[in-house]
Amino acid sequence: MDWLDHIRWDRDGLVPVIAQEQGSGDVLMFAWMNREALARTAALGQAVYFSRSRQKLWHKGEESGHFQTVHEIRLDCDQDVVLLKITQHGHEPGIACHTGRHSCFYERLEGGQWQAVDPVLKDPGSIYR
């Protein structure tokens, strides 16, 4: 797979990945992929990440049902960051964050403190099995 060799993997064999919602342009999440995760993502057309904490592949939505259909896979100019253009499934509006929010980027710096500015759309306790 020559296209995988074009990527500048870090010393742990990982590359940072940004998931951006195709329709709205919202940045939903940041994660990591190894070669196998990126190859599976390209083959399946669904996002498969690498969990650093669990040291294993993580098919987004496998527990929550909130899958990501991948429309485009892009690589930045330094070949060290991947951008996925995705559609978030499983809830309307889509939930990408394990906190039950649309985006993982739900806190904003206000007056020197982080404030949650986006609502919880669904209780995480009811999402994960």
C-alpha positions as CSV (number, residue, x, y, z in Angstrom):
1,M,0.0,0.0,0.0
2,D,2.2,2.8,-1.3
3,W,-0.2,5.5,-0.2
4,L,0.3,4.5,3.4
5,D,4.1,4.9,3.0
6,H,3.6,8.6,2.0
7,I,2.4,9.4,5.5
8,R,4.9,10.6,8.1
9,W,4.0,8.4,11.1
10,D,5.3,9.4,14.5
11,R,7.8,7.3,16.4
12,D,4.9,5.1,17.8
13,G,3.6,4.5,14.3
14,L,0.6,6.9,14.7
15,V,-0.7,9.9,12.9
16,P,-3.1,12.5,14.3
17,V,-6.6,12.6,12.7
18,I,-9.2,15.3,12.7
19,A,-12.8,14.4,12.0
20,Q,-14.8,17.2,10.3
21,E,-18.5,17.0,9.6
22,Q,-18.9,17.3,5.8
23,G,-22.2,19.2,5.9
24,S,-21.6,21.8,8.6
25,G,-17.8,22.0,8.6
26,D,-17.8,21.4,12.4
27,V,-14.6,19.8,13.8
28,L,-16.1,17.0,15.8
29,M,-13.1,15.2,17.2
30,F,-9.4,14.5,17.2
31,A,-8.0,11.0,17.5
32,W,-5.1,8.8,16.3
33,M,-4.6,6.1,13.6
34,N,-2.0,3.5,13.0
35,R,-1.5,2.0,9.5
36,E,-4.1,-0.7,10.1
37,A,-6.7,1.8,11.3
38,L,-6.2,4.0,8.3
39,A,-6.2,1.1,5.8
40,R,-9.4,-0.2,7.4
41,T,-11.0,3.3,7.3
42,A,-10.2,3.5,3.6
43,A,-11.5,0.0,2.9
44,L,-14.7,0.2,5.0
45,G,-15.7,3.8,4.3
46,Q,-16.2,4.1,8.1
47,A,-13.8,5.6,10.7
48,V,-11.6,3.2,12.5
49,Y,-9.2,4.8,15.0
50,F,-6.4,3.5,17.3
51,S,-7.0,3.9,21.0
52,R,-3.8,4.8,22.8
53,S,-5.3,4.1,26.2
54,R,-6.5,0.6,25.2
55,Q,-3.8,-0.1,22.7
56,K,-6.2,-1.4,20.1
57,L,-8.2,-0.5,17.1
58,W,-11.5,1.3,17.8
59,H,-14.2,1.2,15.2
60,K,-16.1,4.5,16.0
61,G,-19.6,3.6,16.9
62,E,-18.9,0.0,17.9
63,E,-20.3,0.6,21.4
64,S,-22.4,3.7,21.0
65,G,-23.9,3.1,17.6
66,H,-22.6,6.6,16.5
67,F,-20.7,5.5,13.4
68,Q,-18.9,7.9,11.0
69,T,-19.2,7.5,7.3
70,V,-16.0,8.7,5.6
71,H,-16.5,10.7,2.4
72,E,-12.9,12.0,2.0
73,I,-9.5,11.3,3.5
74,R,-7.1,14.2,3.2
75,L,-3.4,14.6,4.1
76,D,-1.8,17.9,5.1
77,C,1.1,19.5,3.4
78,D,3.7,18.0,5.8
79,Q,2.1,14.5,5.4
80,D,1.7,14.2,9.2
81,V,-2.0,15.0,9.9
82,V,-5.0,13.3,8.4
83,L,-8.4,15.0,7.9
84,L,-11.5,12.9,7.6
85,K,-14.6,14.5,6.0
86,I,-17.4,12.5,7.7
87,T,-21.1,12.2,8.3
88,Q,-21.8,11.4,12.0
89,H,-24.6,8.8,12.4
90,G,-26.6,7.4,15.3
91,H,-28.4,10.4,16.7
92,E,-29.9,13.6,15.3
93,P,-27.9,15.8,15.5
94,G,-24.9,13.5,15.3
95,I,-23.0,12.8,18.6
96,A,-19.3,12.4,18.2
97,C,-18.2,12.9,21.8
98,H,-18.3,10.3,24.5
99,T,-19.9,13.1,26.7
100,G,-23.0,12.9,24.6
101,R,-22.3,16.2,22.8
102,H,-22.1,16.9,19.0
103,S,-18.4,17.8,19.1
104,C,-15.6,17.0,21.5
105,F,-14.7,20.7,21.3
106,Y,-17.4,21.9,23.6
107,E,-15.5,24.1,26.0
108,R,-14.6,27.7,25.3
109,L,-12.1,29.9,27.2
110,E,-14.1,32.7,28.9
111,G,-12.7,35.1,31.4
112,G,-9.7,32.8,32.1
113,Q,-11.8,29.7,32.7
114,W,-13.1,26.9,30.5
115,Q,-16.9,26.9,30.1
116,A,-19.0,24.2,28.5
117,V,-20.9,26.0,25.8
118,D,-22.5,23.1,23.9
119,P,-25.3,21.0,25.4
120,V,-25.3,17.3,26.2
121,L,-27.6,15.8,23.6
122,K,-27.9,12.4,25.2
123,D,-26.9,11.1,28.6
124,P,-23.6,9.1,28.0
125,G,-24.9,6.5,30.5
126,S,-27.6,5.6,28.1
127,I,-25.2,5.5,25.1
128,Y,-22.5,3.1,26.2
129,R,-23.2,-0.5,26.9
